[in-house]
Amino acid sequence: MNKNNAPVTVIRPEEGSTPMKRGHAWGAKIVCLLLAFIIWLYVMQVDSPKHEEVFHSIPVELTNTQVLDGESGLSVYSGYGNTVDVTIIGKKSLIDKISGGDIHVYADVSQIETAGSHAVPIHVEAPAGLTVGTVSQNAISVYCDARASKVVDVEAKISSFTMASNLEMGLLIPEYDTIVVTGPKSALDKVEYAQVVLELGNVQASMTASGKLVLMDESGFRVDDRYLKMSNTYVTVEVPVFSYKTLPLKVEYKHGYFNDDNVNVQVRPMILDVKGDPAVIDRMTEIVVATLDEKKIIGNVTQLVPLDLPDGLTAADGTENVTIDVTHVGTFTTIFTVTDIDVTGAVGIDYAILDKTLSVTVRGTLEQLSKLRPTDFSAVVDLSGYAENTSGVITEVAEIRIDSSYAEGVYEIGEYTVQVRIN
């Protein structure tokens, strides 16, 4: 019994209730709190419309420079290379999907009208769904100068190559000698020439190579060409490569009458050092300096002929002419009077031969010449090139023919013509 006789209130569990079910109620409350916290985090960190993020070093583009050139005759001399920091505001889920390259930052120079330094406002365009907050600066300094043009030489330079020791590289030949550079006069005054630097690798023969042109000052340092425009930015360069070879000099004969038994022909110089493309020079065994027409060489002669080398070859010592000495051995000349003059090809043509005889100089051995007779010779004139309505006196070349068993190797000297009247 209670000491104070006070009634005692006894709380009895409801029928079917257990301590385990009370624990479940507390767990449900904790889960709800966690879910609420996660939703709050999602809203604040992902879908909050007020999320801000700073994008650093966004390049500032200069726009409407062409308008400046066209309307004011000015060119930008400084202003490129500026960057700014931009704060972007919006949903974090959208901001997380962009980079600095998606933010367009530009300065419009079209309003500049005079040379000098100008403060040009900066404009920023954010990607769709986002807004621009703060920008680290509101304007950039742009310097303009009068636009001018300048013609400069194009030079080629090789930075690296390998080549066999028996080869030699010639002078580099750019496809064009000069280019036109346009831009602000202050920058243009620093430009001395345009240069292309080539890396050729292993060089085995003549070749071509291409590269980008850069502008250089008189000290050989590169000029900042961001403010300058070149009429050509790339150039192709011929790279000639030579090898050397010593070759004998020879002559050929037009009709085949000359040989080692009846003529002594000497070429001076007898040999020549030539240089040329390895692909050409490697297959050369001799150089033919002239083709002699035996019928036009009356006696012993000395001829000076220009040295005409095959394409791709040059004389290493600069030789330009060759001397050819021709000395006849064991042959002589005599004159025969030819009276047998005939015509071929005169179809439908009425003609009359005006020259009744020809005095023909003939070369051969004494034995051959002594056995020949005037009746062994004839002359033939070809009139097949004339039409039926042709009239007048014409002069045509006569072909000399020798009909004799003693005529092998005998030939006429010079050219002979006959006059013919066509009615």
Secondary structure, 3 states (H helix, E strand, C coil): CCCCCCCCCCCCCCCCCCHHHHHHHHHHHHHHHHHHHHHHHHHHHCCCCCEEEEEEEEECEEECHHHHHHHHCEEEEECCCCEEEEEEEECHHHHCCCCHHHCEEEEECCCCCCCEEEEEECEEECCCCCEEEEECCCEEEEEEEEEEEEEEEEEEEEEEEEECCCCEECCCEECCCEEEEEEEHHHHCCCCEEEEEEEEEEECCCEEEEEEEEEECCCCCECCCCCCEECCCEEEEEECEEEEEEEEEEEEECCCCCCCCCEEEEEECCEEEEEECHHHHCCCCCEEEEEECHHHCCCCEEEEEECCCCCCEEECCCCCEEEEEEEECCCEEEEEEECCEEEECCCCCCEEECCCCEEEEEEECHHHHHHCCHHHEEEEEECCCCCCCCCEEEEEEEEEEECCCCCCCCEEECCEEEEEEEC
